[in-house]
Amino acid sequence: MSGNTTDLRVVRSKQAIRDALVELIEEKGFEAVTVKDITTRARINRGTFYDHYQDKYDLMAKCEEEIMVGMSNIAKEIIPSLRTELQQSPSRLAIYPFVAAIFAFMNGHSRFMRAALGPKGDMSFQIRIRAFMQETMLGKSPDVLINEEECLVPAKYFATYVGSAHLGVIQQWLESGRQESPEEMARILTTILVHGPLYAAGLKKLPQS
């Protein structure tokens, strides 16, 4: 058996396992899923499962870690130059490319994201996503959008608002079947973030330039 054939079989086995996990989460919830459920749905034997994962929690953790690494890489690539641009032209919607990149990434992983962030998914993953939003937006590191020392309100409340609000928007988008494109969602979230919820609701007008 060639190495390429072996690698392809490994890739297919892992994909079958992950597809089975997503389907089962949607059907019965993560906590109720067993390794036997997964192997039966994926049509593999238990030995194949344990070649790759210790248990269902290890499987879930590895799937989630791939998502977190992907989003972190996007942030590391875009945030430094974005912060500089925002400081130079704060009135511009410079944050749009970053938000669009995040939504495009989530769109490519939407099946897992919807299951994991849904009511039958993993609550700890919601916490990690919320923390990512908070840490990307606000902190003392030069790699964040907003220096917490410059906040006009206590940083902990601003960070909580940003993390919870953004996570809620993402969950709504996924649960409603991603009716809007990633670009449209980026426009919506950017409008709310830059101009505020009162403007987005039509209750506040922007000052005339």
C-alpha positions as CSV (number, residue, x, y, z in Angstrom):
1,M,0.0,0.0,0.0
2,S,1.5,3.3,-1.0
3,G,1.9,6.2,1.3
4,N,-0.5,8.4,-0.7
5,T,-3.2,5.8,-0.5
6,T,-2.8,5.5,3.3
7,D,-2.9,9.3,3.7
8,L,-6.0,9.5,1.6
9,R,-7.7,6.8,3.7
10,V,-6.8,8.7,6.9
11,V,-8.2,11.9,5.5
12,R,-11.4,10.1,4.5
13,S,-11.8,8.4,7.8
14,K,-11.3,11.7,9.8
15,Q,-13.8,13.4,7.5
16,A,-16.4,10.6,8.0
17,I,-15.9,10.8,11.7
18,R,-16.3,14.6,11.8
19,D,-19.4,14.5,9.5
20,A,-20.9,11.9,11.8
21,L,-20.2,14.0,14.8
22,V,-22.0,17.0,13.3
23,E,-25.0,15.0,12.2
24,L,-25.3,13.4,15.7
25,I,-25.0,16.7,17.5
26,E,-27.8,18.1,15.4
27,E,-30.0,15.0,16.1
28,K,-29.4,14.3,19.8
29,G,-27.0,16.8,21.2
30,F,-23.3,16.4,22.0
31,E,-23.6,15.2,25.5
32,A,-25.8,12.3,24.4
33,V,-23.5,11.2,21.6
34,T,-21.3,8.1,22.1
35,V,-18.3,6.8,20.3
36,K,-20.4,3.9,19.2
37,D,-22.9,6.3,17.7
38,I,-20.1,8.0,15.8
39,T,-18.5,4.8,14.5
40,T,-21.8,3.4,13.4
41,R,-22.8,6.6,11.5
42,A,-19.3,7.0,10.0
43,R,-19.3,3.2,9.0
44,I,-15.9,2.6,10.6
45,N,-14.7,0.3,13.4
46,R,-13.8,1.5,16.9
47,G,-10.2,0.8,16.3
48,T,-10.1,3.4,13.4
49,F,-11.7,6.0,15.6
50,Y,-9.2,5.4,18.4
51,D,-6.3,5.6,15.9
52,H,-7.2,9.3,15.7
53,Y,-9.0,10.4,18.8
54,Q,-9.0,9.4,22.5
55,D,-12.8,9.9,22.9
56,K,-15.6,12.1,21.8
57,Y,-14.3,15.0,23.9
58,D,-10.9,14.8,22.2
59,L,-12.6,14.7,18.8
60,M,-14.6,17.8,19.7
61,A,-11.6,19.6,21.1
62,K,-9.5,19.0,17.9
63,C,-12.4,20.2,15.7
64,E,-12.8,23.3,17.8
65,E,-9.0,24.0,17.9
66,E,-8.8,24.0,14.1
67,I,-11.5,26.7,14.1
68,M,-9.7,28.8,16.7
69,V,-6.4,28.5,15.0
70,G,-7.9,29.5,11.7
71,M,-9.6,32.6,13.1
72,S,-6.4,33.5,15.1
73,N,-4.4,33.4,11.9
74,I,-6.7,35.7,10.2
75,A,-6.5,38.1,13.1
76,K,-2.7,38.0,13.2
77,E,-2.5,38.7,9.5
78,I,-4.9,41.6,9.4
79,I,-5.1,43.3,12.8
80,P,-1.7,45.1,13.0
81,S,-2.2,47.0,9.7
82,L,-5.9,47.5,10.5
83,R,-5.2,49.2,13.8
84,T,-2.9,51.6,12.1
85,E,-5.5,52.4,9.5
86,L,-8.2,53.0,12.0
87,Q,-6.0,55.4,13.9
88,Q,-5.3,57.3,10.8
89,S,-8.8,57.3,9.4
90,P,-11.3,56.5,12.2
91,S,-14.4,57.5,10.2
92,R,-13.7,54.9,7.5
93,L,-15.2,51.4,7.7
94,A,-11.6,50.0,7.7
95,I,-12.6,47.1,9.9
96,Y,-14.8,45.6,7.1
97,P,-12.0,43.4,5.5
98,F,-11.3,41.7,8.8
99,V,-15.0,41.0,9.6
100,A,-15.5,39.8,6.1
101,A,-12.6,37.4,6.3
102,I,-13.9,36.0,9.6
103,F,-17.4,35.4,8.1
104,A,-15.9,33.8,5.0
105,F,-13.9,31.5,7.2
106,M,-17.0,30.5,9.2
107,N,-19.0,30.1,6.1
108,G,-16.5,27.5,4.9
109,H,-16.9,25.6,8.2
110,S,-20.6,26.4,8.7
111,R,-21.8,22.8,9.3
112,F,-19.5,22.3,12.3
113,M,-19.9,25.9,13.5
114,R,-23.7,25.7,13.5
115,A,-23.7,22.4,15.4
116,A,-21.1,23.3,17.9
117,L,-22.5,26.8,18.6
118,G,-26.2,25.6,18.6
119,P,-28.3,24.7,21.6
120,K,-27.2,21.1,21.4
121,G,-23.5,21.9,20.9
122,D,-20.6,22.6,23.3
123,M,-21.1,25.5,25.6
124,S,-17.3,25.7,26.2
125,F,-16.9,26.5,22.5
126,Q,-19.2,29.4,22.8
127,I,-17.0,30.7,25.6
128,R,-13.9,30.3,23.5
129,I,-15.4,32.2,20.5
130,R,-16.6,35.0,22.8
131,A,-13.2,35.2,24.4
132,F,-11.6,35.4,20.9
133,M,-13.9,38.3,20.0
134,Q,-13.0,40.1,23.3
135,E,-9.3,39.6,23.0
136,T,-9.1,40.6,19.4
137,M,-11.0,43.8,19.9
138,L,-9.6,45.0,23.2
139,G,-6.5,44.6,25.3
140,K,-3.1,46.0,26.1
141,S,-1.3,44.2,23.3
142,P,-0.4,46.1,20.1
143,D,-2.1,43.3,18.2
144,V,-5.6,44.3,19.2
145,L,-8.0,46.9,17.6
146,I,-8.6,49.0,20.7
147,N,-6.2,49.8,23.6
148,E,-8.3,49.3,26.7
149,E,-6.6,52.3,28.3
150,E,-8.3,54.5,25.6
151,C,-11.8,53.2,26.4
152,L,-14.4,55.7,27.5
153,V,-16.2,53.0,29.6
154,P,-14.8,50.3,31.8
155,A,-12.9,47.9,29.5
156,K,-14.4,44.7,31.1
157,Y,-18.0,45.8,30.2
158,F,-17.0,46.9,26.7
159,A,-15.3,43.6,26.1
160,T,-18.3,41.6,27.4
161,Y,-20.6,43.6,25.2
162,V,-18.5,43.1,22.1
163,G,-18.0,39.4,22.6
164,S,-21.6,38.5,23.5
165,A,-23.1,40.7,20.8
166,H,-20.9,39.4,18.0
167,L,-21.4,35.8,19.1
168,G,-25.2,36.3,19.1
169,V,-25.1,37.7,15.5
170,I,-23.0,34.7,14.4
171,Q,-25.3,32.2,16.0
172,Q,-28.4,33.9,14.4
173,W,-26.8,33.8,11.0
174,L,-25.9,30.2,11.3
175,E,-29.2,29.1,12.7
176,S,-31.2,31.0,10.1
177,G,-29.4,29.1,7.3
178,R,-26.8,31.8,6.3
179,Q,-29.4,33.6,4.2
180,E,-27.0,36.5,3.9
181,S,-23.6,36.2,2.2
182,P,-20.4,36.6,4.3
183,E,-19.9,40.0,2.7
184,E,-23.4,41.2,3.6
185,M,-23.0,39.9,7.2
186,A,-19.7,41.8,7.4
187,R,-21.4,45.0,6.2
188,I,-24.2,44.5,8.8
189,L,-21.8,43.9,11.7
190,T,-19.4,46.6,10.6
191,T,-22.3,49.1,10.5
192,I,-23.3,48.2,14.0
193,L,-19.8,48.2,15.4
194,V,-18.6,51.4,13.8
195,H,-21.7,53.5,14.1
196,G,-23.5,51.9,17.0
197,P,-26.8,50.1,17.6
198,L,-28.9,53.3,17.7
199,Y,-27.7,54.3,14.2
200,A,-28.3,50.7,12.9
201,A,-31.8,50.9,14.3
202,G,-32.5,54.1,12.6
203,L,-32.8,56.1,15.8
204,K,-29.7,58.2,15.4
205,K,-28.3,60.1,12.4
206,L,-24.6,60.5,11.6
207,P,-23.3,64.1,12.0
208,Q,-23.1,65.9,8.7
209,S,-19.5,66.3,7.5
